[in-house]
Each structure stands twice: as C-alpha cells, then as structure tokens.
Amino acid sequence: MVVLVVATASDPASIGPAAAFLAMPGWSPGPPIPEGMESFTNGDVRLLKHERSIIAEDDLDNRWQAATGEAVTEVIFLSKHTAVSNRPALTVHPIGVPHLREDETPPQGGRPGWAALPNPRIGPWLRLMQKIAVDQGLVPEFEITLEATHHGPVTNTPTMFVEIGSTEEYWCRQDAAQAIALVLWKGLGLDEGNTVGSWQGNSEKVLLGIGGGHYAPRHMDIVIKDGIWVGHLLSGYSLPMEVSPQGNGKSYSDVGGMWKHSIKVSYDATKAAFPGGQVIAHLDQNQQ
C-alpha cells in the first residue's frame, strides 16, 4: 500500500517541488514502470515523474498497481495554478467535473458527471501549508487558499492537487517549491513524525461546500478556524440550473440542470472517502 505523488517535467510548478522533495533524505530508485516515466521510493511514498500533461493522465493509480503490483491508497498531484489576478498563491483542492453532462467534453480532463474521492489530507494540509508558508516568509506575498473542485484526471483513489500560482515567475520560485516539498515531507511523515491528515473514521465532521466562488473563502474560514475535514467544494459554476419553460423557478421541481447530480455525486464521493464521518453541507450564496 503506497502513496503516489505525481509530477510532470513539462510544468515548472510541478517539477520544482518534486526536485526539492527528492533532495530530502531517504530516496532510492523506484520500481520499473513504462518507458517515459521515472519513479523513486521513500518508505511507503512513491514519486512518479513523467513528461505529459497531468490532467490527461487518467487512471495512474490503477496503472501503477498493474505495473508494480503495489496498491495505491491515495494520489497527490503537483501542478501549476493560473488566475486572472496573477497573484502568487499556494493552493490545494479536490478534483472532478460533476456538473458536466455526458455529451460535454471536459476542458481540463476528467469524466463528465464524475467526482474523484477527495483526499482527506486536504483540510489538514491547508493548515500545514499555511504554517509552513508563514515560517518560510512567503506570507503575505503568497496567498494560501483552497480551490473548488475542478478538472481531471480520472482517478480511483482519494486524490488532491497541490499547486503553485499564478504566473511563470512564481511557478519557478525555489522558495515556493521548497515550501511545497516541506508540506509533502511533514504531511507524509517522512520527517520521522506522524503523518498529517490520515483519516481514522471517528465520526468527525466533514465539510461539503456548496456555492460561493472558486476560492471558497467562506468554506475556507470554517476549515481554518474549526479544524474541520474537507470533502468536495462545489462553487456556483458547478451547480448549473435551468428553469423549465412551464415553471416559474419557485420550487425545486421547476429547476432542472446538473446541479442535483453535481451535489449527489460529490456527496457520495465525500462519504466514501471519509467512512464513518459526518458529512455536513456548508452553504455559501455569494458567487464572487
């Protein structure tokens, strides 16, 4: 049973943290895998490097097991983040495109109507990332934030993205890469400490965020202040609603669209990722 950390050489915000992570003690060459990929091992952690687009690499967890015989318990992708604001940021988020219809093509990977199992580490690692960024002097220059559920690739085990934003200047920043590497090092317990964010199934509350903007500030406020676990985060654009011509939009029966499906599959995925947990909906009507 191994944790799979995935990086791509085509992305400076992915390969930079991976290189900083590999510079830490304890690594050795990993098991043989298909041509064009390279792997490294450290305890029960496996780092996989390739040269293709991360969001297009579906089923890496299953493919890893098929190639090595090792079952994957979770996947952590390292990637760049882009934003119109161009603001420097360190982000974490779950993945999926649950709001898309079957006849729609996901613009950034995934499968229409699908939501990955959210990695239970998302909430604890957001708090860890915030602490490390402050200790490393990245705050207030860098914003530390959650993002809403979005994009692919398709996975079959609990998954999260850890990203550096938001322009090439920051994707290549060594101090940001080092901060991400420290989150991985400490979060996965490779510093000989305890892992951060391992779910124990002890009936704790798990937030399912519904509504709000892409950066989920109101959901994040709860996560930071209350130390709650994090499942899927569905921003307003992931809740498409369509009022039927015969209806007036004043009752749920009048409102069609993918919003119900989006909530259901995201709830089901969150419930499955946190067995024994209490999934609670946190609503944010602000779309900004």
C-alpha positions in Angstrom: 0.0 0.0 0.0 1.7 3.2 -1.2 1.1 6.9 -1.6 1.6 8.1 -5.1 3.0 11.7 -5.6 2.9 12.7 -9.3 4.9 15.3 -11.1 5.5 16.3 -14.7 8.6 17.7 -16.2 6.5 19.9 -18.5 5.3 22.0 -15.6 7.8 24.1 -13.6 5.4 24.3 -10.6 5.3 20.5 -10.6 8.9 19.5 -11.3 10.3 22.2 -8.9 8.6 20.9 -5.8 9.4 17.3 -6.9 13.1 18.1 -7.2 13.1 19.8 -3.7 11.3 16.8 -2.3 13.8 14.4 -3.9 16.6 16.4 -2.4 15.5 15.3 1.1 16.9 12.2 2.7 15.9 8.6 2.2 15.1 8.3 -1.5 16.1 5.4 -3.8 15.2 4.4 -7.3 11.7 3.1 -7.6 10.2 0.0 -9.3 10.3 -0.4 -13.0 7.5 1.3 -14.9 6.6 2.0 -18.5 9.1 3.9 -20.7 8.9 7.7 -20.4 8.3 7.6 -16.7 10.7 7.5 -13.7 10.0 6.6 -10.1 11.5 7.0 -6.7 10.7 5.4 -3.4 11.0 6.6 0.3 9.2 4.3 2.8 5.6 3.9 1.6 5.8 7.0 -0.6 6.4 6.8 -4.4 7.2 9.8 -6.6 6.3 9.3 -10.2 7.8 11.7 -12.8 6.7 11.9 -16.5 6.6 14.5 -19.3 3.0 14.6 -20.2 0.1 16.8 -19.1 -1.1 15.8 -15.6 -4.7 16.4 -16.3 -4.6 14.0 -19.3 -3.1 11.1 -17.3 -6.2 9.1 -16.4 -6.0 6.0 -14.0 -2.4 6.5 -12.9 -3.2 4.7 -9.7 -4.5 1.6 -11.4 -1.7 1.7 -14.0 0.8 1.9 -11.2 -0.6 -1.1 -9.5 -0.7 -3.0 -12.8 3.0 -2.2 -13.5 4.4 -2.7 -10.0 2.0 -4.8 -8.0 1.7 -2.1 -5.4 -1.8 -0.9 -4.4 -2.2 2.9 -4.3 -4.0 4.3 -1.2 -4.0 8.0 -2.4 -2.7 10.3 -5.2 -1.2 13.7 -4.8 -0.6 15.7 -7.9 1.9 18.6 -8.1 0.9 21.3 -10.5 0.8 25.0 -11.5 -2.2 27.2 -10.8 -3.3 30.1 -13.0 -5.5 33.0 -12.1 -6.6 36.2 -13.8 -5.3 38.2 -10.8 -1.8 36.8 -11.3 -1.4 36.8 -7.5 1.2 34.4 -6.1 -0.5 31.6 -4.3 -0.2 28.1 -2.8 -3.4 26.1 -3.2 -4.9 22.7 -2.5 -8.2 21.2 -4.0 -10.2 18.1 -4.8 -10.9 17.2 -8.4 -13.8 16.3 -10.6 -16.3 17.7 -13.1 -19.6 16.6 -11.6 -21.6 19.3 -13.2 -20.9 18.3 -16.8 -23.4 16.4 -18.9 -22.4 13.2 -20.7 -22.4 14.9 -24.1 -20.0 17.6 -22.8 -16.2 17.4 -23.2 -14.3 18.4 -20.1 -12.0 21.3 -21.0 -9.3 20.1 -18.5 -9.6 16.4 -18.2 -11.8 14.1 -16.1 -15.0 12.3 -17.0 -18.4 14.2 -17.4 -20.5 13.9 -14.3 -17.7 12.4 -12.2 -16.1 13.5 -8.9 -12.9 11.8 -7.5 -12.7 10.6 -3.9 -11.4 13.7 -2.1 -8.1 13.1 -0.3 -8.8 13.5 3.5 -5.5 15.4 3.8 -6.9 18.5 2.0 -8.1 20.3 5.2 -5.1 19.4 7.4 -2.6 20.1 4.7 -4.2 23.5 4.0 -3.5 24.4 7.7 0.0 22.8 7.5 0.7 24.8 4.3 -0.3 28.0 6.0 2.0 27.4 8.9 5.0 26.4 6.7 4.4 29.4 4.4 4.4 31.8 7.4 7.5 30.2 8.8 9.3 30.4 5.4 8.4 34.1 5.0 6.1 33.5 2.0 3.1 35.2 3.7 1.8 37.8 3.0 3.3 37.8 -0.5 1.7 34.4 -1.2 -2.0 33.7 -0.6 -2.7 30.3 0.9 -6.1 29.0 -0.2 -8.5 26.2 -1.1 -9.9 26.0 -4.6 -13.2 24.5 -5.6 -13.5 21.0 -7.2 -12.4 21.2 -10.8 -10.6 19.4 -13.7 -9.1 15.9 -14.1 -7.5 13.4 -14.5 -9.7 10.4 -13.6 -8.5 8.6 -10.5 -9.9 5.7 -8.4 -8.4 6.5 -5.0 -8.5 9.6 -2.8 -6.9 12.5 -4.7 -5.8 16.1 -4.2 -3.8 18.7 -6.2 -1.2 20.9 -4.5 -0.3 23.9 -6.7 1.8 27.0 -7.0 0.3 30.1 -8.7 -0.2 32.1 -10.6 2.4 33.0 -13.3 5.7 31.6 -14.5 7.6 34.0 -12.2 6.1 32.2 -9.2 5.9 28.7 -10.7 9.7 28.8 -10.9 10.2 30.2 -7.4 12.6 28.0 -5.4 11.2 29.2 -2.1 7.7 28.2 -3.1 8.9 24.8 -4.4 10.7 24.3 -1.0 7.5 25.1 0.9 5.5 22.6 -1.1 8.3 20.0 -0.6 8.1 20.6 3.2 4.3 20.1 3.2 4.9 16.7 1.5 7.8 15.8 3.8 6.0 16.6 7.0 2.5 15.8 5.8 3.5 12.2 4.8 5.5 11.7 8.0 8.9 11.4 6.3 10.4 13.7 8.9 10.0 10.7 11.3 6.9 12.4 12.7 3.3 11.5 12.4 1.6 11.9 9.1 -0.8 14.8 8.8 -4.4 14.2 7.7 -4.8 10.4 8.0 -8.5 9.7 8.4 -9.3 7.5 11.3 -13.1 7.2 10.8 -14.0 8.5 14.2 -17.3 10.3 13.4 -15.7 13.7 12.9 -17.4 16.3 10.7 -16.5 16.6 7.1 -17.4 19.8 5.1 -19.2 19.5 1.8 -19.0 23.1 0.4 -21.9 24.2 -1.8 -22.0 27.5 -3.6 -19.7 30.5 -3.5 -16.8 31.4 -5.7 -13.8 29.4 -6.9 -11.6 30.1 -4.0 -14.3 29.3 -1.4 -13.3 31.9 1.2 -16.3 31.2 3.4 -15.8 27.5 3.3 -12.1 28.0 4.0 -12.9 30.2 7.0 -14.6 27.3 8.6 -11.8 24.9 7.7 -9.1 27.1 9.2 -11.0 28.2 12.4 -12.7 24.9 13.2 -10.1 22.5 12.0 -12.8 20.6 10.1 -12.1 17.9 7.4 -12.7 18.8 3.7 -14.6 17.0 1.1 -15.8 18.4 -2.2 -16.2 22.1 -2.7 -18.8 23.0 -5.4 -18.7 26.6 -6.5 -21.6 28.3 -8.2 -20.5 27.3 -11.6 -20.6 23.6 -10.6 -24.3 24.0 -9.8 -25.9 24.7 -13.2 -29.6 25.3 -13.0 -32.2 25.6 -15.8 -35.7 26.8 -15.2 -38.3 24.9 -17.4 -40.5 27.0 -19.7 -43.6 25.7 -17.8 -42.2 26.5 -14.4 -41.6 29.7 -12.5 -38.5 28.7 -10.7 -40.2 28.9 -7.3 -39.9 25.2 -6.5 -37.2 22.6 -6.9 -39.4 20.7 -9.3 -39.2 23.7 -11.7 -35.4 23.8 -11.8 -33.6 21.4 -14.0 -29.9 21.2 -14.9 -27.0 19.3 -13.5 -27.0 20.9 -10.0 -28.7 17.9 -8.3 -26.4 15.4 -9.9 -23.3 17.5 -9.1 -24.3 17.6 -5.4 -25.2 13.9 -5.3 -22.0 12.5 -6.8 -19.9 14.9 -4.8 -21.7 13.9 -1.6 -21.3 10.2 -2.4 -17.6 10.6 -3.2 -17.0 12.6 0.0 -18.9 10.0 2.1 -16.8 7.2 0.5 -13.6 9.0 1.2 -14.4 9.5 4.9 -16.0 6.2 6.1 -17.7 6.8 9.4 -17.6 10.6 9.1 -20.5 13.1 9.4 -20.7 14.9 6.1 -22.3 18.3 6.6 -23.3 20.8 3.9 -22.0 24.4 4.3 -23.8 26.8 2.0 -22.4 30.0 0.5 -24.8 32.0 -1.6 -22.1 34.5 -2.6 -21.0 33.8 -6.1 -18.0 36.1 -6.0 
